[in-house]
């Protein structure tokens, strides 16, 4: 899994750089970390962020977001560590995409 670089919003503005979506990626979790997904494909697609957090012993549900077809644009987050951080490294969230054709992503930190 490739780690998407964090792009920090500054007072002077941010022009995000988008990467083609891979089958699976990771982002660094945080209360100010967001995933921006754009879909130009003719079909909608889903983004799944794997939950690792527990509440009273019960695993939290994965976060599944549908991104509409053609002009789909979703800002997903924040991505708090207590819900999404990997048990392997404690800081990165695992993300999968139902389709990668026409899908670009950016990891935005506000």
Buried (B, 14 or more C-beta within 10 A) or exposed (E): EEEBEBBEEEEEEBEEEBBEBBEBBBBBBBEBBBBBBBBEBEEBBEBBBBBBBEEEEEEBEBBEBEBEBEEBEBEBBBBBBEBBBBEEEEBBBBBBBBBBEBBBBBBBBE
